[in-house]
């Protein structure tokens, strides 16, 4: 418990430069939503270099995964390359203190690209969107107000599946036993492979930083066809940073979970840019299913 308290206490905080007043942080409410209007400046997440924590002395599998959780909290951002079932894409992800995501989908989807900056999302970047919107390539929308009155983050379900801190919170939850698999080669480096066995309900319940609705959405996404047992494989570099994650499992209804996420440039100089206003059509407020990819 003392280690968990230290994790919360020493998390480094980044800022989103020039953030709109309508933002709601993924970790809690932000300023008033009254000025989240089309055309105003969109925040670009800060890419200041983080100060990396020293490795803890506890090098048991559980201790190492706690160290990795702290390392990824400190990183705040990374490039992700993912395959979630049949859906795949890549791009920069910021997971705290505010959320930002910019991905180019590499499998067929309604829109080729997705950009999320806190409670505002943009989809498009392709010829089909331009044809539908009179030459403009992007559709802009905001998340609807949640039960607490703060706007929801569009595609929060996708972000929670990609977020490395979410995965590591599940891996270090009370009652979960971590296993050290061994040392492996990954391209030009050596990584340490760890494995935990859990289930969709416990994975979601470990996310106390998320709203109940997001926890339930995460549980549903992780349990295709019903409640599911999960195997979570994690590969860490020599700084205890998560560089690769795989989630596999089978639901009671016969559905299969088969996810893979690769993380590069943790804490690197990354940014997420909103499209030009002149190339954007505001489509108002829209809710997004937690299963949307």
Secondary structure, 3 states (H helix, E strand, C coil): CHHHHHHHHHCCCCCEECCCCCCCECCECCCCHHHCCCCCCCCEECCCCCCCCCCCCCCCHHHHHHHHHHHHHHHCEEEEEEEECCEEEEEEEECCCCCEEEEEECCCCCCCEEEEECCEEEEECCHHHHHHCCCCCEEEEECCECCCCCECCCCHHHHHHHCHHHHHHHHCCCCCCEEEEEEEEECCEEEEEEEEEEEHHHHHHCCCCCCHHHHHHHHHHCCCCCCEEEEEEEEECCCCCEEEEEEEEEECCCCEEEEEEEEECCCCCCCCCCCCHHHEEEEEECCCCCCCC
